């Protein structure tokens, strides 16, 4: 019988959810950068990331590890994103949503990099200095991405092209 609490089934479910989140996350960030209102893809991404984050707590462990900390941060980010979305993403809530979605993807990428170094033999042999260096690079990239997403995401402005263009001398030409 297939039960989610069994280790192989849990690992397969968690890994699949995490990989789907890794695949969908860049598209959701692209929509943030374009200041598009969240749509079905964002809802699917948030649901999958919630499943991946929550399932991380069901792995047997004797101590709190990187995965647990990342999952806890992800759950907090998920709650913040859902709350901001439920409150219509106006004003500062849009920034909170953009920040939370970026954090969700960062936590997923953080664990993916960590797992690559654990599971891939030549990366594992590279040692902890390489893991730390790559994680620092990933953090730097996500800090920059997060700043851009927060600065760019203003869904109340419509996010689409303006129907008014500015002509020579500042005169407006309506279309």
C-alpha positions in Angstrom: 0.0 0.0 0.0 1.2 3.5 -0.9 1.2 5.7 2.2 2.6 9.2 2.3 4.2 8.6 5.7 6.5 5.9 4.4 10.0 7.1 3.8 10.2 6.3 0.0 6.8 7.7 -0.7 7.4 10.8 1.4 10.8 11.3 -0.3 9.2 10.9 -3.8 6.3 13.3 -3.0 8.6 15.9 -1.4 11.2 15.7 -4.2 8.5 16.0 -6.9 6.9 19.0 -5.3 10.3 20.7 -4.8 11.3 20.1 -8.4 7.9 21.4 -9.7 8.4 24.4 -7.5 11.9 24.9 -9.0 10.4 24.8 -12.5 7.5 27.1 -11.8 9.2 29.6 -9.6 11.1 31.5 -12.3 7.9 32.0 -14.2 6.2 33.5 -11.1 9.2 35.8 -10.6 9.0 36.8 -14.2 5.4 37.9 -13.6 6.5 39.9 -10.5 9.2 41.7 -12.5 6.5 42.5 -15.2 4.1 43.7 -12.4 1.5 41.2 -13.5 -1.3 40.2 -11.1 -0.9 36.7 -9.7 -2.8 34.2 -11.8 -3.4 30.4 -11.8 0.3 29.7 -12.2 1.1 31.7 -9.0 -1.7 29.9 -7.1 -0.3 26.5 -8.3 3.2 27.5 -7.4 2.2 28.6 -3.9 0.2 25.4 -3.3 3.1 23.2 -4.5 5.6 25.1 -2.4 3.3 24.7 0.6 3.2 21.0 0.1 7.0 20.8 -0.4 7.6 22.9 2.7 5.2 21.1 5.0 6.3 17.6 3.8 9.9 18.4 4.9 8.8 18.3 8.5 7.7 14.6 8.2 11.2 13.3 7.5 12.6 11.5 10.5 15.4 13.4 12.1 17.3 13.4 15.4 18.0 17.1 15.3 16.9 20.3 13.5 18.8 20.6 10.2 19.1 23.0 7.2 16.0 21.4 5.6 13.9 22.1 8.7 15.0 25.7 9.0 14.5 26.3 5.3 11.0 24.7 5.5 10.1 26.9 8.5 11.2 30.0 6.6 9.2 28.8 3.6 6.1 28.2 5.6 6.3 31.7 7.0 6.9 33.1 3.5 3.9 31.1 2.2 1.6 32.5 4.9 2.8 36.1 4.2 2.3 35.6 0.4 -1.3 34.2 0.9 -2.2 36.9 3.4 -0.9 39.7 1.0 -2.8 38.1 -1.9 -6.0 37.8 0.1 -5.7 41.5 1.0 -5.6 42.4 -2.7 -1.9 43.2 -3.0 -2.4 46.9 -2.5 0.5 49.2 -1.4 3.0 47.5 0.9 1.2 44.2 0.6 2.4 44.0 -3.0 6.0 44.3 -1.7 5.4 41.7 1.0 4.0 39.3 -1.6 6.9 39.8 -3.9 9.4 39.4 -1.1 7.7 36.2 0.2 7.5 34.6 -3.3 11.2 35.3 -3.8 12.0 33.8 -0.4 10.0 30.7 -1.3 12.0 30.1 -4.4 15.3 30.9 -2.7 14.6 28.3 0.0 13.9 25.7 -2.6 17.0 26.6 -4.6 19.1 26.6 -1.3 18.0 23.0 -0.6 18.5 21.9 -4.2 22.1 23.1 -4.2 22.7 21.5 -0.9 21.2 18.2 -2.2 23.3 18.3 -5.3 26.4 18.6 -3.2 25.2 15.6 -1.0 24.1 13.4 -3.9 26.5 14.1 -6.8 29.9 12.4 -6.1 32.2 14.9 -7.7 30.4 17.8 -6.0 30.4 16.0 -2.7 34.2 15.6 -3.1 34.6 19.3 -3.6 34.0 19.8 0.1 32.2 22.3 2.3 34.1 25.4 1.1 32.5 24.9 -2.3 29.0 24.4 -0.8 29.4 27.6 1.1 30.7 29.5 -1.8 27.9 28.4 -4.1 25.3 29.1 -1.4 26.8 32.6 -1.0 26.5 33.1 -4.8 22.9 31.9 -4.7 22.1 34.2 -1.8 23.6 37.2 -3.6 21.6 36.4 -6.8 18.4 36.1 -4.8 19.0 39.3 -2.8 19.3 41.2 -6.1 16.3 39.4 -7.6 14.2 40.0 -4.5 15.1 43.7 -4.6 14.1 44.0 -8.3 10.9 42.0 -7.7 9.8 44.2 -4.8 10.7 47.4 -6.7 8.9 46.2 -9.9 5.8 44.6 -8.5 3.0 47.2 -8.5 -0.1 45.3 -9.7 -2.5 48.2 -8.8 -0.9 50.2 -11.6 -2.2 47.7 -14.1 1.1 46.2 -15.2 0.2 46.6 -18.9 1.3 49.1 -21.5 0.0 52.6 -21.2 -2.5 53.8 -23.7 -1.1 57.3 -23.5 2.2 58.1 -25.1 4.3 61.3 -24.7 5.1 63.1 -27.9 7.7 65.8 -28.5 7.8 68.6 -26.0 5.9 66.6 -23.4 2.5 66.7 -25.2 0.3 63.7 -24.6 -1.1 61.8 -27.5 -3.9 59.5 -26.5 -4.5 56.3 -28.5 
